[in-house]
Amino acid sequence: MITRKRINQYKKWFKNLSFFEYNTFILDYIEYLWSLVNYIEKKYKNLYEELHFSMNYSKLSKNGVIKLVDEFYKSHNIDLNVYDLINQDILCIKTEEKEKDAFFETKHDGESFYDENNNKRIIIKLEGTIFDAAVIIHELSHYRNQPDGKRNFISDLFTEALAYANELIFFEDLKDTKYLKDRNLHFTGIMFLMYSYAYNIHYIYKMIMLYKKENNITKLLHKKLFKTDDYDAMLYDFEKYVSQNRLVVRDTWFVIGLPLAIYMLEEYMKDKNFFDRLEKFNIDINEKSLWECLKAINVNGMDDLINKIKSSTNSYIETLIKIK
């Protein structure tokens, strides 16, 4: 049972925006976020329940993984020497047990960060399969657009989309090779991951929506706005969320980033030249506003973003059904 004192604390967070790291993006666009997660949940629910997913990727040595990553960058004319990064101790690849995210229950496969001396570092936790190549490409995407001191919420949001898009495009490029099974497996796994993000953030966005619309979070107002009886379930999830000291701003990077990456993949599947647009976007991502970022990937505003994500979701479902 959530106490009145705790509910008042929630209201205080909303009011002073501390729950959002003093960034109003979530409140400003909660209607869009709410629409997005509901759409993804409903559209992927049947596939999520029907499809089977296991991490049964093709076994691959560390050298084999690095070779595939290097070939991916060369094939797209990206000036990045993976071997040099390893020799300079920037890219650290090791076998290590992966931690699990306590809320989304996802694994921490790798990390791109600055060390105590303000030097860029990347740590990859190997599994000994081709999946490791996707993790390296994902983290190198962050590395490539992370100049010191220029990160902001918008570029944090879009760098996740670009990182996921790069790993999806990596597997798409392998569809006519012996790794077709891995491509299909990864596409299925991404759907499971995306559904997990949407499903688990559902009640958090619902609580924020309630506060924004009614300026309060009572059971009566919840019933009035949503016409549902899941108020206690919403409070339970929200309590679990805040007890883990999570930041909804940060988690939104993934909630939006992954379906946006699907849109980027679908555009690439229609026209390989779309990768050049992504690469140009990647270079100056930290200099752009939200609207400039959207325009860079051929999206005209938030309504168009949601519509294009919905459209690409439907196309992706068709791809997954063919895989099935």
Disulfide bonds with the S-S distance in Angstrom:
none
